[in-house]
Amino acid sequence: MAHRVSFSLPERELGRADVEFLVRKDGSVFGKLLVSKGAIVWRTKWTSKRGKKVGWVQFADLMHKYGQEERG
């Protein structure tokens, strides 16, 4: 089953605020992805203040190493 992803955009300049993606699996919250101009953060417990942070260069390396090819 595909995950259900929703997001909310902040009401301020994007450069200073994260874009948040709330990810659900089988109707329950699976995690939250925070995207900023400096990095991305994955939180498995969406109410938590802690998560796993990866800079954009590290993220690109991870995608090249583990990502699957997609036609686009």
C-alpha positions in Angstrom: 0.0 0.0 0.0 1.3 3.5 -0.8 2.0 5.9 2.0 -0.3 8.9 2.4 1.7 12.2 2.4 0.3 15.6 3.3 2.0 18.9 3.9 1.5 22.4 5.2 3.3 25.5 4.0 4.3 28.1 6.6 2.9 31.6 6.5 6.3 33.2 6.3 9.2 33.4 4.0 10.4 29.9 2.9 14.0 30.8 3.4 13.5 31.0 7.2 10.9 28.2 7.8 10.8 24.5 7.1 8.3 22.9 4.8 6.7 19.9 6.6 5.5 16.7 5.1 3.4 14.5 7.3 3.7 10.8 6.2 1.0 8.3 7.1 1.0 4.5 6.7 -2.2 2.5 7.0 -3.9 5.6 8.5 -1.3 6.1 11.3 1.4 8.7 11.4 4.6 7.1 10.1 6.9 10.2 10.3 7.5 13.8 9.4 9.9 15.2 6.9 11.2 18.7 7.4 12.8 20.4 4.4 14.8 23.6 4.8 17.3 25.4 2.6 20.2 23.9 4.7 19.1 20.3 5.3 16.3 17.7 5.7 15.2 16.1 8.9 13.3 12.9 9.4 11.3 12.4 12.6 9.7 9.0 13.2 7.6 10.3 16.0 6.0 13.4 14.4 5.5 15.2 17.8 9.2 14.7 18.7 11.7 17.5 18.6 14.5 15.0 17.7 15.2 13.4 14.4 17.8 12.5 11.9 19.3 15.4 10.0 21.1 15.2 6.7 22.7 18.1 4.7 21.9 18.4 1.0 25.3 17.0 -0.1 24.9 14.0 2.2 21.3 13.5 0.9 22.5 13.6 -2.7 25.1 10.9 -1.8 22.5 8.8 -0.1 20.2 9.0 -3.1 22.9 8.1 -5.5 23.9 5.1 -3.4 20.5 3.8 -2.3 17.9 5.4 -4.5 16.1 3.5 -7.3 16.1 4.8 -10.9 12.9 6.6 -11.9 11.8 7.6 -15.3 10.8 11.2 -15.5 
